[in-house]
Amino acid sequence: MSYAINEIQGISPRKAIKFTVPGEPRSKQRPRVTARGTYTPKETIEAEKLVRHYYAAANGPFFEHQLKIDINFYNGNRRRRDLDNMAKLVLDALNKVAFADDYQVVELNLAKFFSTKELARTEITIKEIIEFPYDAEAVLEIPSEG
């Protein structure tokens, strides 16, 4: 079996995308419970639609294997937002659109920056990781000192 050099490093050059969602990053809001039932807040639905729109506009592929995802949030205001809730909105928006389920994500790198209102955005990079079969003979054990 032969692999291209980039594949040996674990990242497939054929399945990767970087796209930007302009505007103020949003956090995933908790579902609301009322006497009529449970619903997702309108702001969350709209923010997820926006992420899907820009993914589709970038001609994003459907990823079938494990993924490495980098998300950089550029906030145009000083509102307090939890990084994990911002990431959850992006991952939930891309579920069933970019990948079957976010369990495929094996590496997630997040960063939050403060910028001007005009430069507020979310930059998302998705790279498919090639899975190599486990080969016990290829693992080198380093002898311990002592």
GIGIGI-V361899 format. One record per helix or strand of 3 or more residues. SS is the DSSP state (@ for helix, = for strand). FROM is the first residue (numbers start at 1). LEN is the number of residues. Records with the same first field share a line. If there is no record, write none. Layout:
SS = FROM-LEN  FROM-LEN
This chain:
@ = 5-4  42-16  83-12  102-3  117-3  136-3
= = 11-12  32-3  37-3  67-9  105-10  121-9
